[in-house]
């Protein structure tokens, strides 16, 4: 597997490199997950989710909180990489190589919209789709049907969109049974690309404020993420900072 530049932030190994280095032709299975302030806080009380994130081959910094933590704790400027950026890069790569991708997750209506847009923008890609039943956990025959569908298609890239932490835990529990090269858990990107939910403009994205218009638009769904997880995450940054200062003073 390619050696990527990374930075350790609050016990997570975060990708700090160019997306172009993520190769769909890699011989080994590669699991790509994303992390933000909310997923960091959720993982503190969900050990399976924490294991799934920490075992990632590539852990993308999809959140301004992670960028802030890198700057405050490691004095390092890293680039925020959204799941949508990863998705776009991989589609461009697949289109150039006439590759195959499989979308697993979301509703059939959303998947149909993705299929229509793919055919227009990336005509060289061969794609397949599967809308799973809505369950807290996919097990038994329902889960096996999904795995069979993916293995029959043998995609270069498997996009999984079931929201965190369900999607990360599903890949963690099932990747050894699945014949795919690159696994990407990209959640809301399914809705963004389908046009079901409009992603904020470049102004908000470039200023690390993408969360604000999304929160104002869907406060009932995102209030916990922004009003609880973010303050807790900032408090943890402070605790880590104080710990580093104490360790430095002891060594001094």
C-alpha positions in Angstrom: 0.0 0.0 0.0 1.2 3.5 -0.7 2.8 5.3 2.2 0.7 8.4 2.9 1.7 11.5 4.9 -0.3 11.5 8.2 -0.5 13.4 11.4 -1.5 11.9 14.8 -4.3 14.0 16.4 -5.9 13.0 19.6 -4.9 9.3 19.1 -6.2 9.2 15.5 -3.9 8.9 12.5 -5.2 11.5 10.1 -4.5 11.6 6.3 -2.4 14.7 5.4 -1.6 14.1 1.8 -2.9 14.6 -1.8 -6.1 12.7 -2.8 -4.3 11.8 -6.0 -2.2 9.3 -4.1 -5.3 7.2 -3.4 -5.0 4.6 -6.1 -8.0 2.4 -7.1 -5.6 0.0 -8.7 -4.0 -0.9 -5.4 -3.8 -4.7 -4.9 -4.6 -4.6 -1.2 -8.0 -3.7 0.1 -8.1 -0.1 1.3 -10.7 1.3 3.7 -11.3 5.1 3.6 -13.3 6.7 6.4 -13.8 10.3 7.5 -13.6 11.9 10.9 -15.0 15.1 12.2 -15.6 16.6 15.7 -19.0 14.8 16.0 -17.7 11.4 15.0 -14.8 11.8 17.4 -17.2 12.5 20.3 -19.6 9.6 19.3 -16.6 7.2 19.1 -15.7 7.9 22.8 -18.8 6.1 23.8 -19.0 3.5 21.0 -15.9 1.2 21.1 -16.9 -0.6 17.8 -17.1 2.8 16.0 -13.8 3.8 17.6 -12.1 0.6 16.4 -13.6 1.1 12.9 -12.1 4.6 12.6 -8.7 3.7 14.1 -8.4 0.7 11.8 -9.0 2.8 8.7 -6.3 2.6 6.1 -7.0 6.2 5.3 -8.8 8.6 7.7 -9.9 11.8 6.0 -10.1 15.1 8.0 -13.7 15.9 7.0 -14.3 18.7 9.5 -13.0 22.1 10.5 -12.7 20.8 14.1 -10.0 18.3 13.0 -8.1 21.1 11.1 -8.3 23.3 14.2 -7.0 20.4 16.4 -4.0 19.9 14.1 -3.2 23.6 14.3 -3.6 23.9 18.1 -2.0 20.6 19.1 0.6 20.0 16.5 1.1 23.5 15.0 0.4 21.9 11.7 -1.8 23.2 8.9 -3.7 20.4 7.3 -6.3 20.6 4.5 -10.0 19.8 5.3 -11.1 17.1 2.8 -14.8 16.6 2.5 -16.4 13.3 1.6 -17.6 15.1 -1.5 -14.1 15.9 -2.5 -13.0 12.2 -2.2 -16.1 11.1 -4.1 -15.4 13.6 -7.0 -11.7 12.5 -7.2 -12.6 8.8 -7.3 -15.3 9.3 -10.0 -12.8 11.2 -12.2 -10.3 8.4 -11.7 -12.8 5.7 -12.5 -14.0 7.6 -15.6 -10.5 7.7 -16.9 -9.9 4.0 -16.4 -13.4 2.8 -17.3 -13.7 1.5 -13.8 -16.6 0.1 -11.8 -18.2 1.5 -8.6 -21.1 0.3 -6.4 -23.3 2.5 -4.4 -24.7 0.8 -1.3 -27.1 2.9 0.9 -29.8 5.5 0.8 -33.2 5.3 -0.9 -34.0 4.0 -4.3 -35.1 7.4 -5.4 -31.8 8.9 -4.4 -29.9 6.1 -6.1 -31.9 6.6 -9.3 -30.9 10.3 -9.3 -27.2 9.4 -8.8 -27.4 6.9 -11.7 -28.9 9.6 -14.0 -26.2 12.1 -13.1 -23.4 9.6 -13.4 -24.5 8.7 -16.9 -24.3 12.3 -17.9 -21.1 13.4 -16.2 -19.0 10.2 -16.1 -20.2 8.0 -19.1 -17.2 5.6 -18.9 -18.1 4.4 -15.4 -19.9 1.1 -14.9 -22.1 1.5 -11.8 -24.4 -0.7 -9.8 -26.7 0.3 -6.9 -28.4 -1.2 -3.9 -30.8 0.4 -1.5 -30.7 -1.6 1.8 -33.7 -2.0 4.1 -33.8 0.6 6.9 -32.5 -1.2 9.9 -30.4 -0.2 12.9 -28.1 -3.1 12.0 -28.0 -5.2 8.9 -27.7 -8.9 9.7 -28.7 -12.4 8.5 -30.1 -12.9 5.0 -30.7 -9.2 4.3 -27.0 -8.5 4.9 -25.9 -11.6 2.9 -28.0 -10.4 -0.1 -26.1 -7.1 -0.1 -22.8 -8.8 0.1 -23.8 -11.2 -2.7 -24.8 -8.3 -5.0 -21.5 -6.5 -4.4 -19.4 -9.6 -5.0 -21.2 -10.5 -8.1 -20.4 -7.0 -9.5 -16.8 -6.9 -8.1 -16.4 -3.1 -8.0 -13.2 -1.1 -8.0 -14.8 1.2 -5.5 -17.6 0.6 -3.0 -19.3 3.7 -1.8 -21.3 3.2 1.4 -23.8 5.8 2.5 -25.8 4.9 5.6 -24.7 7.7 7.9 -22.2 7.4 10.7 -21.5 5.3 12.7 -23.6 2.7 11.0 -21.7 2.8 7.7 -18.3 2.6 9.3 -19.2 -0.3 11.6 -20.8 -2.2 8.6 -17.6 -1.9 6.6 -15.5 -2.9 9.6 -17.6 -6.0 10.2 -18.0 -7.1 6.6 -15.1 -6.0 4.5 -13.3 -9.3 4.7 -16.3 -10.9 3.0 -16.5 -8.4 0.2 -14.8 -8.5 -3.2 -13.9 -4.8 -3.6 -10.7 -2.8 -3.8 -11.5 0.5 -2.2 -14.2 1.0 0.5 -15.4 4.6 1.1 -17.9 5.6 3.7 -19.3 8.9 2.5 -22.7 9.3 4.2 -24.4 12.6 3.1 -22.5 12.6 -0.2 -25.2 10.4 -1.7 -27.8 13.1 -1.1 -25.5 15.9 -2.2 -24.6 14.2 -5.5 -28.2 13.2 -6.1 -29.3 16.8 -5.5 -31.6 15.8 -2.7 -29.7 18.1 -0.4 -27.8 21.1 -1.7 -24.2 21.4 -0.5 -23.3 24.9 0.8 -21.4 27.2 -1.7 -17.7 27.5 -2.0 -17.7 30.6 0.2 -18.8 28.6 3.2 -16.6 25.6 2.3 -13.4 27.7 1.8 -13.9 29.5 5.1 -14.5 26.3 7.1 -18.1 27.2 7.7 -19.8 24.6 5.7 -21.5 23.4 8.9 -23.3 26.7 9.5 -25.8 26.8 6.6 -26.4 23.1 6.9 -27.2 23.6 10.6 -29.5 26.5 9.9 -31.3 24.5 7.2 -31.7 21.3 9.3 -31.4 22.3 13.0 -33.5 19.4 14.3 -31.2 16.9 12.7 -27.9 18.7 13.3 -28.3 20.4 16.7 -26.6 17.7 18.7 -23.6 17.7 16.3 -23.1 21.5 16.5 -24.3 22.4 20.0 -23.1 19.4 22.0 -20.4 17.6 20.1 -18.4 20.6 19.0 -18.1 22.2 22.5 -17.1 18.8 23.9 -14.5 18.4 21.1 -13.1 21.9 21.8 -12.9 21.0 25.5 -10.9 17.9 24.6 -8.5 20.0 22.5 -7.9 22.1 25.6 -7.3 19.0 27.8 -4.8 17.6 25.3 -3.1 21.0 25.1 -2.8 21.2 28.9 -1.4 17.6 28.9 1.3 18.5 26.4 2.3 21.5 28.4 2.6 19.4 31.6 4.7 16.8 29.8 6.9 19.5 28.3 7.5 21.1 31.8 8.3 17.7 33.3 10.9 17.0 30.7 12.3 20.5 31.1 
